[in-house]
């Protein structure tokens, strides 16, 4: 299985991108949730694949558990100093693709750097369209994951109201922490694309 790592400076051919489309399911669909299990994964159907967000693999949920629950790829939004490379090793050892995208909620990508976020969204869109289940995480699955998940949903063509509803399906806690500044960052990002 090919392992993919997207570094911030990586580029994807933008001319090959198709128009964003809303999920073939109409709106996002919530697949599963086990509220009694702290490591429950809430998959939401998007564009033929599925997305889940949550804690970093290791403490509450292991990479092998993610694999067993259907994940084919993991997107890590941690900095190197937060143990990202170790998580990458765990993910690859479990047989999944790993995408590392160092991201800071306190200093999110802006201006010319926002092209890197769009490149990530393009890659994730293609993976979803091929039926992939993607688990995206930061440290606690709240701030960075929420910003990026909301941005991805808007990038995929969802309206604001549907994006917020889908974010709640992914994680009620994350949606509750989605402050105006974080949502505005994502809106600015997709409006400039």
Backbone as a chain_set.jsonl record, in Angstrom:
{"seq": "XXXXXXXXXXXXXXXXXXXXXXXXXXXXXXXXXXXXXXXXXXXXXXXXXXXXXXXXXXXXXXXXXXXXXXXXXXXXXXXXXXXXXXXXXXXXXXXXXXXXXXXXXXXXXXXXXXXXXXXXXXXXXXXXXXXXXXXXXXXXXXXXXXXXXXXXXXXXXXXXXXXXXXXXXXXXXXXXXXXXXXXXXXXXXXXXX", "coords": {"N": [[0.84, -1.171, 0.0], [0.6, 2.167, -0.869], [2.121, 4.852, 0.817], [1.158, 8.026, 1.714], [2.409, 11.215, 2.222], [1.824, 14.489, 2.892], [3.55, 17.284, 2.789], [3.75, 20.684, 4.015], [4.786, 22.272, 1.957], [4.214, 20.897, -0.292], [2.747, 20.454, -3.522], [-0.192, 20.207, -5.516], [-1.423, 19.467, -8.725], [-3.383, 21.956, -9.714], [-4.973, 22.343, -11.942], [-6.14, 19.955, -12.557], [-8.297, 19.595, -10.941], [-11.66, 18.854, -10.261], [-14.927, 20.387, -10.325], [-16.197, 21.363, -7.13], [-18.435, 19.195, -5.406], [-21.515, 18.497, -3.842], [-22.161, 15.962, -1.466], [-22.905, 12.754, -2.825], [-24.864, 11.543, -1.488], [-26.743, 13.418, -0.998], [-27.196, 15.121, 1.566], [-24.777, 15.137, 4.211], [-24.305, 12.008, 5.839], [-24.712, 10.476, 8.921], [-22.949, 7.789, 10.205], [-22.153, 5.98, 12.379], [-22.154, 5.704, 15.946], [-21.019, 5.195, 19.173], [-21.797, 6.04, 22.113], [-21.05, 5.181, 24.624], [-18.502, 4.353, 24.432], [-15.355, 5.628, 24.689], [-13.601, 5.75, 22.608], [-15.117, 5.838, 20.349], [-15.887, 6.149, 16.907], [-17.119, 8.537, 14.8], [-18.341, 8.299, 11.83], [-18.979, 10.185, 8.957], [-20.686, 10.257, 5.969], [-19.309, 11.384, 2.963], [-19.139, 12.514, -0.259], [-18.913, 9.932, -1.386], [-17.053, 8.647, 0.167], [-15.946, 8.673, 3.575], [-15.703, 10.711, 6.535], [-14.114, 11.228, 9.653], [-13.453, 12.758, 12.799], [-11.184, 13.309, 15.539], [-9.441, 12.435, 18.611], [-5.83, 12.363, 18.916], [-4.173, 9.514, 17.62], [-3.135, 6.907, 19.789], [-3.3, 7.392, 22.733], [-6.14, 7.342, 23.582], [-7.256, 6.062, 21.444], [-6.105, 3.572, 19.319], [-3.964, 3.182, 16.442], [-4.346, 0.751, 15.101], [-6.937, 0.179, 15.893], [-8.313, 2.202, 14.574], [-7.888, 1.374, 11.935], [-9.214, -1.121, 12.017], [-11.777, -0.198, 12.292], [-12.372, 0.782, 9.875], [-10.914, 2.935, 8.777], [-8.931, 4.214, 6.177], [-7.095, 6.078, 5.759], [-5.203, 8.527, 7.541], [-5.206, 11.807, 8.669], [-2.985, 13.949, 10.027], [-2.827, 16.708, 12.077], [-0.878, 17.815, 13.641], [2.057, 19.436, 15.016], [5.566, 18.767, 14.523], [6.821, 18.723, 17.009], [4.833, 17.823, 18.617], [4.662, 15.138, 18.471], [4.045, 14.098, 15.959], [5.461, 12.558, 14.009], [5.849, 10.06, 15.243], [3.206, 9.223, 15.441], [2.67, 8.996, 12.755], [4.334, 6.809, 12.14], [2.991, 4.786, 13.594], [0.518, 4.747, 12.268], [1.242, 4.03, 9.645], [2.359, 1.535, 10.18], [0.082, 0.179, 10.861], [-1.044, -0.156, 8.444], [-2.258, 1.902, 6.99], [-2.754, 4.862, 4.948], [-0.895, 7.853, 5.454], [-1.193, 11.257, 6.064], [0.555, 14.07, 6.713], [0.029, 17.167, 8.01], [1.201, 19.822, 9.283], [-0.304, 22.05, 11.471], [-1.527, 25.041, 12.934], [-3.783, 26.249, 15.232], [-3.688, 28.654, 16.505], [-2.121, 30.183, 14.885], [-3.148, 30.05, 12.066], [-2.851, 29.048, 8.587], [-2.47, 31.663, 6.269], [-3.082, 34.067, 3.656], [-0.737, 33.655, 1.063], [0.092, 31.199, 2.075], [-2.239, 29.809, 2.457], [-2.778, 28.332, 0.231], [-1.675, 25.853, 0.612], [-3.443, 24.617, 2.363], [-5.693, 24.42, 0.73], [-4.629, 22.692, -1.175], [-4.386, 20.389, 0.419], [-7.13, 19.947, 0.933], [-7.955, 19.375, -1.666], [-6.625, 16.954, -2.123], [-7.835, 15.384, -0.145], [-10.477, 15.462, -1.032], [-10.281, 13.999, -3.425], [-9.569, 11.518, -2.364], [-11.841, 10.902, -0.815], [-13.729, 10.754, -2.882], [-12.883, 8.436, -4.077], [-13.818, 6.578, -2.354], [-12.592, 6.38, 0.103], [-12.15, 6.182, 3.676], [-11.499, 8.653, 5.91], [-9.683, 9.589, 8.71], [-9.329, 12.382, 10.61], [-7.251, 14.276, 12.703], [-6.226, 16.261, 15.548], [-4.644, 17.238, 18.477], [-6.6, 16.933, 20.57], [-8.836, 16.629, 19.04], [-10.512, 18.794, 18.662], [-10.114, 21.846, 18.327], [-8.196, 22.489, 16.071], [-8.911, 20.337, 14.408], [-11.634, 20.844, 14.123], [-11.657, 23.356, 12.813], [-10.408, 22.674, 10.385], [-12.06, 20.576, 9.454], [-14.522, 21.905, 9.126], [-13.719, 23.791, 7.211], [-13.06, 22.023, 5.102], [-15.594, 20.916, 4.561], [-16.983, 23.179, 3.658], [-15.4, 23.754, 1.446], [-15.998, 21.53, -0.112], [-18.425, 22.233, -1.058], [-20.67, 22.485, 0.539], [-23.316, 24.303, 2.079], [-23.303, 26.923, 4.598], [-25.034, 26.378, 6.838], [-25.551, 23.602, 6.558], [-22.924, 22.682, 6.732], [-22.278, 23.32, 9.391], [-24.133, 21.699, 10.721], [-23.206, 19.187, 9.914], [-20.666, 19.248, 11.06], [-21.436, 19.113, 13.745], [-22.443, 16.508, 13.687], [-20.104, 15.111, 13.306], [-18.687, 15.751, 15.664], [-20.006, 16.765, 18.63], [-18.832, 18.206, 20.706], [-16.641, 19.412, 19.403], [-18.006, 21.016, 17.517], [-19.276, 22.726, 19.301], [-17.131, 24.201, 20.193], [-16.413, 25.674, 18.06], [-15.589, 28.599, 17.421], [-16.36, 31.986, 16.377], [-14.101, 33.187, 15.144], [-12.606, 30.988, 14.229], [-14.35, 29.778, 12.399], [-14.636, 31.901, 10.655], [-12.061, 32.026, 9.601], [-12.032, 29.713, 8.007], [-14.095, 30.335, 6.219], [-13.018, 32.568, 4.918], [-10.908, 31.334, 3.706], [-12.073, 29.501, 1.831], [-13.534, 31.278, 0.31], [-11.623, 32.727, -1.021], [-10.55, 30.94, -2.741]], "CA": [[0.0, 0.0, 0.0], [1.382, 3.391, -0.972], [1.978, 5.775, 1.931], [1.193, 9.405, 1.244], [2.691, 12.248, 3.199], [1.749, 15.798, 2.265], [4.233, 18.312, 3.549], [3.137, 21.972, 3.713], [5.262, 22.857, 0.709], [3.821, 20.038, -1.413], [1.781, 21.042, -4.44], [-0.982, 19.32, -6.344], [-1.788, 20.138, -9.964], [-4.699, 22.562, -9.524], [-5.774, 22.297, -13.162], [-6.815, 18.664, -12.663], [-9.381, 19.556, -9.97], [-13.02, 18.972, -10.75], [-15.764, 21.28, -9.547], [-16.665, 20.772, -5.879], [-19.805, 18.721, -5.48], [-22.084, 18.077, -2.577], [-22.199, 14.505, -1.343], [-23.851, 11.996, -3.642], [-25.936, 11.127, -0.595], [-27.57, 14.593, -0.728], [-26.481, 15.76, 2.654], [-23.906, 14.191, 4.905], [-25.023, 11.013, 6.614], [-24.017, 9.969, 10.09], [-22.915, 6.335, 10.091], [-22.161, 5.209, 13.618], [-21.665, 6.328, 17.174], [-21.228, 4.43, 20.385], [-21.5, 7.053, 23.116], [-20.477, 4.567, 25.819], [-17.112, 4.027, 24.152], [-14.59, 6.865, 24.514], [-12.89, 5.73, 21.339], [-16.076, 5.704, 19.248], [-15.581, 6.934, 15.721], [-18.358, 8.99, 14.165], [-18.116, 8.464, 10.404], [-19.99, 10.923, 8.203], [-20.506, 10.013, 4.533], [-19.045, 12.564, 2.138], [-18.629, 12.327, -1.612], [-18.618, 8.532, -1.692], [-16.207, 8.125, 1.233], [-16.423, 9.092, 4.889], [-14.779, 11.484, 7.35], [-14.282, 11.245, 11.105], [-12.428, 13.55, 13.486], [-11.046, 12.879, 16.92], [-8.181, 12.528, 19.347], [-4.661, 11.788, 18.251], [-3.992, 8.084, 17.889], [-2.123, 6.558, 20.779], [-3.763, 7.286, 24.109], [-7.527, 6.902, 23.683], [-7.581, 5.196, 20.313], [-4.88, 3.114, 18.667], [-3.992, 3.166, 14.981], [-4.937, -0.512, 14.664], [-8.38, 0.315, 16.099], [-8.8, 3.0, 13.447], [-7.875, 0.481, 10.772], [-10.283, -2.102, 12.204], [-13.066, 0.486, 12.165], [-12.582, 1.19, 8.493], [-10.077, 4.033, 8.28], [-7.913, 3.884, 5.188], [-6.108, 7.159, 5.791], [-5.213, 9.389, 8.714], [-4.644, 13.146, 8.468], [-2.448, 14.443, 11.287], [-2.703, 18.172, 12.067], [0.045, 18.165, 14.719], [3.421, 19.868, 14.725], [6.568, 17.741, 14.818], [7.093, 18.72, 18.452], [3.688, 17.207, 19.3], [4.709, 13.698, 18.259], [3.439, 13.739, 14.677], [6.19, 11.493, 13.309], [5.542, 8.801, 15.919], [1.859, 8.841, 15.02], [2.817, 8.53, 11.374], [4.879, 5.45, 12.18], [1.919, 3.888, 14.045], [-0.49, 4.669, 11.205], [1.81, 3.246, 8.542], [2.506, 0.153, 10.651], [-1.257, -0.41, 10.869], [-1.436, -0.381, 7.057], [-3.056, 2.999, 6.452], [-2.044, 6.016, 4.401], [-0.728, 8.923, 6.431], [-0.96, 12.603, 5.546], [0.967, 14.964, 7.784], [-0.176, 18.564, 7.673], [1.395, 20.621, 10.498], [-1.284, 23.141, 11.473], [-1.64, 25.746, 14.206], [-5.041, 26.986, 15.37], [-3.384, 30.018, 16.947], [-1.545, 30.874, 13.725], [-3.512, 29.262, 10.883], [-2.335, 29.472, 7.29], [-3.13, 32.846, 5.706], [-2.466, 34.604, 2.453], [-0.162, 32.682, 0.138], [0.184, 29.893, 2.73], [-3.52, 29.107, 2.424], [-2.766, 27.406, -0.911], [-1.341, 24.526, 1.133], [-4.678, 24.047, 2.903], [-6.508, 24.05, -0.436], [-4.006, 21.477, -1.725], [-4.8, 19.285, 1.286], [-8.547, 19.692, 0.668], [-8.037, 18.717, -2.978], [-6.203, 15.564, -1.943], [-8.868, 14.702, 0.629], [-11.638, 15.336, -1.911], [-10.013, 12.874, -4.325], [-9.613, 10.289, -1.571], [-13.249, 10.642, -0.509], [-14.394, 10.352, -4.127], [-12.496, 7.051, -4.369], [-14.418, 5.714, -1.345], [-11.732, 6.302, 1.291], [-12.565, 6.686, 4.981], [-10.388, 9.47, 6.406], [-9.73, 10.023, 10.108], [-8.513, 13.59, 10.77], [-7.093, 14.558, 14.126], [-5.185, 17.117, 16.106], [-4.319, 16.64, 19.758], [-7.814, 16.513, 21.245], [-9.942, 16.504, 18.096], [-11.473, 19.888, 18.865], [-9.898, 23.136, 17.678], [-7.642, 22.37, 14.714], [-9.752, 19.408, 13.646], [-12.881, 21.532, 13.81], [-11.386, 24.361, 11.776], [-10.11, 22.024, 9.112], [-13.237, 19.841, 8.999], [-15.479, 22.896, 8.63], [-13.168, 24.3, 5.955], [-13.219, 20.98, 4.082], [-17.018, 20.823, 4.214], [-17.297, 24.359, 2.834], [-14.675, 23.554, 0.192], [-16.716, 20.514, -0.882], [-19.627, 22.839, -1.616], [-21.789, 22.555, 1.475], [-23.699, 25.616, 2.582], [-22.885, 27.152, 5.988], [-25.912, 25.675, 7.778], [-25.299, 22.167, 6.432], [-21.569, 22.433, 7.24], [-22.349, 23.346, 10.859], [-24.859, 20.487, 11.119], [-22.302, 18.058, 9.7], [-19.635, 19.342, 12.096], [-22.057, 18.566, 14.964], [-22.508, 15.05, 13.531], [-18.744, 14.616, 13.508], [-18.365, 15.895, 17.087], [-20.778, 17.802, 19.297], [-17.879, 19.029, 21.454], [-15.905, 20.223, 18.43], [-18.93, 22.029, 16.992], [-19.489, 23.695, 20.374], [-15.918, 25.014, 20.345], [-16.153, 26.34, 16.772], [-15.846, 30.015, 17.636], [-16.516, 32.823, 15.186], [-12.808, 33.395, 14.48], [-12.204, 29.762, 13.526], [-15.231, 29.622, 11.251], [-14.308, 32.984, 9.712], [-10.836, 31.632, 8.906], [-12.402, 28.761, 6.959], [-14.888, 31.054, 5.217], [-12.065, 33.379, 4.149], [-10.1, 30.409, 2.921], [-12.809, 28.982, 0.675], [-13.996, 32.376, -0.558], [-10.485, 33.214, -1.822], [-10.096, 29.83, -3.585]], "C": [[0.889, 1.24, 0.0], [1.096, 4.301, 0.217], [2.125, 7.189, 1.409], [1.47, 10.336, 2.406], [2.681, 13.573, 2.452], [2.416, 16.796, 3.184], [3.628, 19.666, 3.174], [3.582, 22.557, 2.382], [4.87, 22.027, -0.518], [2.752, 20.737, -2.251], [1.044, 19.936, -5.185], [-1.372, 20.111, -7.573], [-3.215, 20.658, -9.857], [-5.566, 22.455, -10.77], [-6.538, 20.982, -13.297], [-8.023, 18.571, -11.734], [-10.731, 19.702, -10.649], [-13.774, 19.948, -9.862], [-16.161, 20.605, -8.24], [-18.106, 20.301, -6.037], [-20.259, 18.287, -4.105], [-22.207, 16.561, -2.612], [-23.253, 13.873, -2.236], [-25.029, 11.517, -2.798], [-26.924, 12.259, -0.337], [-26.901, 15.404, 0.345], [-25.641, 14.695, 3.342], [-24.76, 13.23, 5.727], [-24.14, 10.516, 7.745], [-24.084, 8.452, 10.059], [-23.018, 5.638, 11.447], [-21.638, 6.016, 14.783], [-22.005, 5.415, 18.334], [-20.832, 5.344, 21.525], [-20.899, 6.474, 24.39], [-18.991, 4.308, 25.663], [-16.345, 5.317, 23.87], [-13.863, 6.908, 23.181], [-13.837, 5.52, 20.157], [-15.666, 6.621, 18.101], [-16.902, 7.26, 15.046], [-18.058, 9.265, 12.693], [-19.287, 9.218, 9.787], [-19.685, 10.724, 6.72], [-20.342, 11.332, 3.791], [-18.506, 12.11, 0.796], [-18.246, 10.894, -1.955], [-17.709, 7.863, -0.681], [-16.795, 8.54, 2.567], [-15.305, 9.822, 5.626], [-15.132, 11.295, 8.811], [-13.18, 12.127, 11.666], [-12.342, 13.078, 14.923], [-9.677, 13.117, 17.496], [-7.034, 11.958, 18.53], [-4.553, 10.311, 18.599], [-2.9, 7.871, 18.939], [-2.696, 6.345, 22.156], [-5.175, 6.708, 24.208], [-7.931, 5.938, 22.567], [-6.281, 4.83, 19.6], [-5.055, 3.072, 17.155], [-4.632, 1.874, 14.467], [-6.461, -0.506, 14.844], [-8.995, 1.12, 14.969], [-8.912, 2.141, 12.193], [-9.027, -0.519, 10.854], [-11.671, -1.488, 12.056], [-13.234, 1.15, 10.808], [-11.718, 2.296, 7.946], [-9.052, 3.509, 7.285], [-6.807, 4.904, 5.167], [-6.301, 7.973, 7.065], [-4.543, 10.701, 8.337], [-4.269, 13.686, 9.836], [-2.202, 15.943, 11.182], [-1.76, 18.675, 13.155], [1.368, 18.677, 14.183], [4.364, 18.705, 15.036], [6.834, 17.611, 16.303], [5.96, 18.092, 19.265], [3.619, 15.695, 19.05], [4.131, 13.219, 16.939], [4.146, 12.566, 13.997], [5.948, 10.124, 13.935], [4.155, 8.296, 15.553], [1.901, 8.32, 13.593], [3.348, 7.116, 11.304], [3.809, 4.438, 12.58], [0.891, 3.656, 12.945], [0.007, 3.799, 10.061], [1.973, 1.784, 8.938], [1.154, -0.572, 10.678], [-1.79, -0.625, 9.448], [-2.315, 0.689, 6.444], [-2.152, 4.054, 5.819], [-1.972, 7.083, 5.473], [-0.442, 10.223, 5.71], [-0.623, 13.484, 6.74], [0.839, 16.394, 7.298], [-0.034, 19.393, 8.951], [0.525, 21.879, 10.454], [-1.387, 23.733, 12.862], [-2.951, 26.522, 14.237], [-4.78, 28.422, 15.794], [-2.752, 30.847, 15.836], [-1.867, 30.089, 12.449], [-2.946, 29.869, 9.606], [-3.154, 30.645, 6.766], [-2.413, 33.252, 4.435], [-1.979, 33.512, 1.533], [-0.057, 31.285, 0.754], [-1.122, 29.113, 2.673], [-3.619, 28.148, 1.239], [-2.459, 25.984, -0.443], [-2.576, 23.836, 1.713], [-5.581, 23.596, 1.758], [-5.945, 22.79, -1.093], [-4.399, 20.247, -0.906], [-6.264, 18.927, 1.014], [-8.737, 18.992, -0.679], [-7.683, 17.24, -2.866], [-7.271, 14.777, -1.186], [-10.131, 14.497, -0.203], [-11.467, 14.134, -2.845], [-10.09, 11.544, -3.577], [-11.05, 9.916, -1.225], [-13.983, 10.127, -1.743], [-14.041, 8.913, -4.512], [-13.01, 6.075, -3.305], [-13.643, 5.597, -0.05], [-12.446, 6.819, 2.542], [-11.347, 7.367, 5.59], [-10.65, 9.864, 7.851], [-8.787, 11.21, 10.246], [-8.442, 13.937, 12.258], [-6.065, 15.644, 14.374], [-4.836, 16.472, 17.449], [-5.565, 16.089, 20.449], [-9.016, 16.351, 20.324], [-10.948, 17.631, 18.181], [-11.152, 21.101, 18.002], [-9.384, 23.036, 16.246], [-8.496, 21.459, 13.843], [-11.053, 20.072, 13.23], [-12.719, 22.567, 12.72], [-11.217, 23.709, 10.413], [-11.314, 21.238, 8.587], [-14.27, 20.804, 8.426], [-14.994, 23.473, 7.297], [-13.321, 23.302, 4.82], [-14.672, 20.89, 3.623], [-17.441, 21.989, 3.325], [-16.627, 24.237, 1.471], [-15.412, 22.563, -0.713], [-18.057, 21.023, -1.422], [-20.827, 22.893, -0.698], [-22.056, 24.001, 1.863], [-23.309, 25.714, 4.063], [-23.72, 26.314, 6.96], [-25.669, 24.167, 7.747], [-23.91, 21.8, 6.959], [-21.557, 22.4, 8.757], [-23.072, 22.108, 11.389], [-23.953, 19.26, 11.0], [-21.176, 18.063, 10.725], [-20.178, 18.804, 13.418], [-22.166, 17.038, 14.881], [-21.136, 14.432, 13.751], [-18.373, 14.639, 14.986], [-19.136, 17.066, 17.683], [-19.841, 18.751, 20.042], [-17.12, 19.958, 20.511], [-16.786, 21.334, 17.885], [-19.185, 23.112, 18.032], [-18.313, 24.633, 20.588], [-15.581, 25.789, 19.07], [-16.522, 27.815, 16.887], [-15.85, 30.778, 16.304], [-15.201, 32.988, 14.43], [-12.375, 32.172, 13.68], [-13.06, 29.532, 12.286], [-14.928, 30.689, 10.196], [-13.035, 32.658, 8.941], [-11.177, 30.707, 7.745], [-13.194, 29.44, 5.857], [-13.973, 31.887, 4.309], [-11.251, 32.498, 3.212], [-10.842, 29.935, 1.684], [-13.317, 30.087, -0.234], [-12.868, 32.905, -1.443], [-10.012, 32.165, -2.82], [-10.521, 29.962, -5.016]], "O": [[1.827, 1.336, 0.792], [-0.064, 4.494, 0.58], [3.105, 7.513, 0.738], [0.83, 10.245, 3.453], [3.434, 13.762, 1.497], [1.888, 17.113, 4.25], [3.04, 19.783, 2.099], [2.814, 23.274, 1.742], [5.161, 22.412, -1.65], [1.954, 21.518, -1.733], [1.597, 18.867, -5.446], [-1.629, 21.311, -7.477], [-4.162, 19.873, -9.905], [-6.791, 22.474, -10.659], [-7.49, 20.902, -14.074], [-8.713, 17.552, -11.741], [-10.92, 20.566, -11.505], [-13.311, 20.296, -8.776], [-16.434, 19.405, -8.226], [-18.902, 20.941, -6.725], [-19.475, 17.772, -3.307], [-22.343, 15.963, -3.68], [-24.357, 14.398, -2.381], [-26.068, 11.132, -3.335], [-27.85, 12.094, 0.456], [-26.109, 16.296, 0.044], [-25.786, 13.501, 3.079], [-25.812, 13.606, 6.244], [-22.972, 10.181, 7.545], [-25.165, 7.886, 9.902], [-23.89, 4.789, 11.637], [-20.79, 6.895, 14.625], [-23.128, 4.927, 18.46], [-19.654, 5.421, 21.874], [-20.292, 7.212, 25.166], [-18.293, 4.069, 26.648], [-16.657, 6.023, 22.911], [-13.545, 7.987, 22.679], [-13.413, 5.077, 19.089], [-15.165, 7.725, 18.313], [-17.703, 6.371, 14.758], [-17.575, 10.344, 12.348], [-20.447, 8.918, 10.068], [-18.571, 10.988, 6.267], [-21.125, 12.265, 3.965], [-17.51, 11.39, 0.738], [-17.331, 10.678, -2.75], [-17.599, 6.637, -0.667], [-18.004, 8.737, 2.683], [-14.122, 9.588, 5.38], [-16.307, 11.212, 9.169], [-12.102, 12.234, 11.082], [-13.296, 12.519, 15.465], [-8.868, 13.878, 16.965], [-7.231, 11.185, 17.592], [-4.811, 9.909, 19.734], [-1.886, 8.568, 18.96], [-2.6, 5.247, 22.705], [-5.375, 5.683, 24.86], [-8.829, 5.112, 22.732], [-5.458, 5.699, 19.317], [-6.172, 2.942, 16.655], [-5.383, 1.907, 13.493], [-7.187, -1.106, 14.052], [-10.062, 0.776, 14.46], [-9.917, 2.185, 11.484], [-9.733, -0.738, 9.87], [-12.63, -2.187, 11.73], [-14.125, 1.976, 10.614], [-11.778, 2.578, 6.749], [-8.394, 2.496, 7.521], [-5.722, 4.658, 4.638], [-7.408, 8.089, 7.591], [-3.454, 10.714, 7.762], [-5.127, 13.861, 10.701], [-1.463, 16.398, 10.309], [-1.836, 19.839, 13.55], [1.751, 18.391, 13.049], [3.986, 17.766, 15.737], [7.05, 16.507, 16.803], [6.111, 17.856, 20.463], [2.622, 15.054, 19.385], [3.763, 12.05, 16.813], [3.485, 11.674, 13.466], [5.853, 9.128, 13.218], [3.947, 7.096, 15.375], [1.252, 7.327, 13.262], [2.874, 6.309, 10.505], [3.717, 3.362, 11.989], [0.45, 2.531, 12.714], [-0.718, 2.935, 9.566], [1.749, 0.891, 8.121], [1.097, -1.793, 10.533], [-2.859, -1.207, 9.266], [-3.04, 0.424, 5.486], [-0.958, 4.132, 6.11], [-2.874, 7.207, 6.302], [0.437, 10.29, 4.851], [-1.423, 13.624, 7.665], [1.456, 16.787, 6.309], [-1.026, 19.645, 9.635], [0.61, 22.671, 9.515], [-1.339, 23.009, 13.856], [-3.202, 27.357, 13.368], [-5.567, 29.314, 15.477], [-2.839, 32.075, 15.847], [-0.969, 29.528, 11.821], [-2.607, 31.051, 9.558], [-4.383, 30.624, 6.813], [-1.284, 32.835, 4.175], [-2.701, 32.557, 1.248], [-0.111, 30.29, 0.031], [-1.121, 27.891, 2.823], [-4.457, 27.246, 1.244], [-2.935, 25.018, -1.039], [-2.739, 22.624, 1.574], [-6.164, 22.514, 1.812], [-6.704, 21.92, -1.519], [-4.706, 19.193, -1.464], [-6.604, 17.751, 0.88], [-9.589, 18.113, -0.809], [-8.355, 16.384, -3.44], [-7.577, 13.639, -1.541], [-10.785, 13.46, -0.086], [-12.397, 13.349, -3.032], [-10.615, 10.562, -4.1], [-11.435, 8.751, -1.329], [-14.765, 9.18, -1.659], [-14.817, 8.248, -5.197], [-12.683, 4.889, -3.341], [-14.0, 4.794, 0.813], [-13.237, 7.761, 2.48], [-10.298, 6.748, 5.766], [-11.707, 10.405, 8.177], [-7.583, 11.074, 10.029], [-9.446, 13.895, 12.97], [-5.181, 15.912, 13.56], [-4.744, 15.247, 17.526], [-5.592, 14.931, 20.865], [-10.098, 15.978, 20.776], [-12.11, 17.455, 17.816], [-11.861, 21.359, 17.029], [-10.067, 23.454, 15.311], [-8.771, 21.77, 12.684], [-11.52, 19.881, 12.107], [-13.542, 22.654, 11.808], [-11.807, 24.138, 9.422], [-11.561, 21.239, 7.381], [-14.832, 20.551, 7.361], [-15.781, 23.622, 6.362], [-13.671, 23.68, 3.702], [-14.942, 20.799, 2.425], [-18.174, 21.803, 2.354], [-17.226, 24.582, 0.453], [-15.447, 22.735, -1.932], [-18.74, 20.314, -2.162], [-21.905, 23.31, -1.122], [-21.137, 24.814, 1.962], [-23.021, 24.701, 4.701], [-23.167, 25.618, 7.811], [-25.591, 23.528, 8.796], [-23.731, 20.741, 7.56], [-20.9, 21.547, 9.352], [-22.661, 21.534, 12.398], [-23.939, 18.402, 11.883], [-20.772, 17.006, 11.209], [-19.461, 18.112, 14.14], [-22.002, 16.35, 15.889], [-21.025, 13.346, 14.32], [-17.814, 13.674, 15.506], [-18.941, 18.215, 17.288], [-20.035, 19.966, 20.01], [-16.976, 21.149, 20.787], [-16.35, 22.482, 17.802], [-19.298, 24.288, 17.687], [-18.482, 25.736, 21.106], [-14.566, 26.485, 19.018], [-17.617, 28.228, 16.504], [-15.408, 30.279, 15.269], [-15.187, 32.936, 13.201], [-11.838, 32.304, 12.58], [-12.547, 29.134, 11.241], [-14.959, 30.414, 8.996], [-12.932, 32.976, 7.757], [-10.679, 30.886, 6.634], [-12.986, 29.151, 4.678], [-14.14, 31.904, 3.09], [-10.951, 32.873, 2.078], [-10.285, 29.967, 0.587], [-13.512, 29.861, -1.428], [-13.131, 33.47, -2.504], [-9.163, 32.457, -3.662], [-10.208, 29.1, -5.836]]}, "num_chains": 1, "name": "protein.A"}
